């Protein structure tokens, strides 16, 4: 399985109402300096098949929002799951954070 496929496999498991970061996925996959590659993988995916809206940058910014249909779709999807977003940034990120290293066994 290639790196992109592994990214998709982890992303698919992010629970509704939770978020993670590109770097957290990269760390989990044993490639701690590959956060940007995680972003590329998600950009190349069919985002309709993955909950890619649940992956944000390390500061909680919706940096991937331009890859969704309509510039507010990512924000709307997160808000529909109960996640508070203000000015394209997750608020109280620690309340929603999901770490695959702790959640996936």
C-alpha positions in Angstrom: 0.0 0.0 0.0 1.5 3.4 -1.0 1.6 6.5 1.2 -1.5 8.1 -0.3 -3.5 5.0 0.3 -2.4 4.9 3.9 -3.4 8.6 4.3 -6.9 7.7 2.9 -7.2 4.7 5.2 -6.5 6.9 8.3 -8.6 9.8 7.1 -11.6 7.4 6.6 -11.5 6.6 10.3 -11.7 10.1 11.7 -15.0 10.1 13.7 -17.8 12.6 13.0 -17.4 15.7 15.2 -13.6 15.2 15.5 -10.6 16.7 13.6 -7.0 15.9 13.2 -4.0 17.6 11.5 -1.9 16.8 8.4 1.1 16.4 10.7 -0.7 14.1 13.1 -1.5 11.8 10.2 2.1 12.0 8.9 3.4 11.1 12.4 1.1 8.2 12.7 2.3 6.9 9.3 5.9 7.1 10.4 6.7 10.1 8.2 6.8 13.0 10.7 8.1 15.5 8.2 5.5 14.7 5.6 2.5 16.8 6.6 2.5 18.6 3.2 2.5 15.2 1.5 -0.6 14.3 3.5 -2.2 17.5 2.2 -1.3 16.5 -1.4 -2.7 13.1 -0.9 -6.0 14.5 0.3 -6.0 17.0 -2.6 -5.6 14.2 -5.1 -8.4 12.1 -3.5 -12.1 12.3 -4.3 -13.0 14.3 -1.2 -16.6 13.2 -1.5 -15.4 9.7 -0.6 -13.4 10.8 2.4 -14.1 13.0 5.4 -11.1 15.2 4.3 -12.9 18.2 5.8 -11.9 16.8 9.2 -8.1 17.4 8.5 -6.8 20.9 9.3 -3.4 22.5 9.8 -1.6 22.4 13.1 -3.2 25.7 14.2 -6.7 24.6 13.3 -6.9 26.6 10.1 -9.0 25.3 7.2 -6.1 25.5 4.8 -7.7 22.8 2.5 -11.0 24.7 2.1 -10.3 25.7 -1.5 -10.3 22.1 -2.6 -14.0 21.7 -1.7 -16.9 22.9 -3.9 -17.6 26.4 -2.7 -15.2 28.2 -0.4 -17.4 27.7 2.7 -18.2 24.0 2.2 -15.5 22.7 4.5 -16.6 25.1 7.3 -20.2 24.1 6.8 -19.4 20.4 7.0 -17.5 20.9 10.2 -20.2 23.1 11.8 -22.8 20.5 10.9 -20.8 18.1 13.0 -20.9 20.5 16.0 -17.3 21.9 15.5 -17.0 25.6 16.2 -15.2 27.5 13.4 -14.6 31.3 13.4 -12.7 33.0 10.6 -11.7 29.7 9.1 -10.1 28.4 12.3 -11.3 25.7 14.6 -12.0 27.1 18.1 -11.1 25.1 21.2 -9.4 22.6 18.9 -8.3 20.4 21.9 -12.0 19.6 22.4 -12.3 18.0 19.0 -8.8 16.7 18.4 -8.4 13.0 17.3 -5.0 11.3 17.4 -4.9 8.1 15.4 -1.9 7.0 17.5 -4.1 6.9 20.6 -7.4 6.0 18.9 -6.4 3.3 16.5 -4.9 0.1 17.8 
